[in-house]
Amino acid sequence: MTASHLPYTRNGLKFFTKRGGLTSVDVEKICNRAAQKYVARKMGLGSRGTPPVVMRVDLMSAYSQHLRDIIKQRVAHPTHYDTPLKGFKVIVNAGNGCGGFFTWDVLEKLGADTTGSLHLEPDGMFPNHMPNPEDATAMSLTRDAVLAHGADLGVVFDTDVDRSGVVDDTGAAINGDRLIALMSAIVLDEHPGTMVVTDARASDGLTRFIASRGGHHCLYRVGYRNVIDKGVQLNNDGVETHLMMETTGHGALKENYFLDDGAYMVVKIVIEMVRMKLAELDGGVGSLIMDLEEPAESVLLRMNILGEPKHAKQRGTMAVEAFKNYIQEDKLSGWVLDDCGDCSVGEGCLVDTNDHPIDVDAYMYRAKFYNENMRPLGMVHVRQSVHNPNIALNMQSYLPGGCKSMARDLHERFLLASGVNEFLDTREVEKFVK
Ligand SMILES: O=P(O)(O)OC[C@H]1O[C@H](O)[C@H](O)[C@@H](O)[C@@H]1O
């Protein structure tokens, strides 16, 4: 049971089986069955049968031991097999979510020194900061602790540990695209040529990084289940896909039942850290992504969908489709719709042709902006929010000031000109372009 990153009043249930996490269709079936049973029982219908057997199972201990075993086996330390983390200092910042167990039940039992770890006790009011690897305070406090304690690694978990981020020994934050790059470097070493699926907010630099390591990059729809489901589908279609990650820090691996499991991601990074030390390589895990090119600026702006909530989805679709049509009908010169990551590096694309350009279902589009000299200035990703009635505009610029130029252009030549401003609250964009 978790509210994840949402306010505590919005708790929900996530279901998992041996085959992975259930989809919303599965969950709907479960809820319908439960509702039918409830009604039948209320009406005195249906067999009472034998009552279900309820068992108390200590899943957390089993899970921690599983993680410890993986680290021991894969490091296979030549002198101290059972304590492969002896001599390492690791800071954990659980942000008062439920990730504290990783400190005492995984790292310390393997010999690590976790002195200086932060906010390990669960407290649903999150008195310090949001447990979130995207949260600037969470990352900077962890950075301070890593530097103050001379730690080899800092780990940041979100509330329910399905997302994570890390800080390397120099204090550099590794989250978002950087975390995907780090995981890609690790996974591509184990599975050369594998496909990596991410959401389409990821940068061009990440696509090039994956390609430079011999991998393929599929950009897909935002929402961790969408990204994971795409990876499952690609595997079923015969495209080997070992890593599925969102820029939010959700990450799933084929070897781990396609589960978005932040602790498992950190386990992979910890193993790499120890291996690098054993191989006497210079630098911490951050050195694996030194050549990742990053955008000069990244900006996220939101536009609330106005009017009655029941019309929000339809209006959102209209706005996103209008964006695509404006570009395709050449009403927005300079803007070009983006292909999926794998085609944009210009090699034999492995992604199903239905996914070009990036999304066919009118949820989101991504476009690049070129200036009058046909120099690319940056890109924008336009989509409906997964949770709330708003349109998210993610912009990345290759040059300082580029996001403002792109937002200004979109505001004048698309938001106002197309009339979508009649049902979108564009104030955030207007404030940004001033
Ligand atoms: O659409 P938004 O409101 O930006 O939220 C998008 C995000 O929602 C949740 O956090 C999901 O777990 C993420 O997978 C997704 O990226």
The ligand as a Gaussian input file, in Angstrom:
#p B3LYP/6-31G(d) Opt

LIG

0 1
 O        2.145000      13.385000     -15.723000
 P        2.756000      13.895000     -14.464000
 O        1.788000      14.519000     -13.559000
 O        3.934000      14.761000     -14.776000
 O        3.345000      12.641000     -13.729000
 C        4.153000      11.736000     -14.418000
 C        4.715000      10.698000     -13.481000
 O        3.694000      10.265000     -12.653000
 C        4.076000       9.308000     -11.698000
 O        5.086000       9.794000     -10.911000
 C        4.510000       8.079000     -12.380000
 O        4.948000       7.169000     -11.417000
 C        5.632000       8.397000     -13.322000
 O        5.895000       7.232000     -14.044000
 C        5.274000       9.534000     -14.250000
 O        6.388000       9.962000     -14.957000

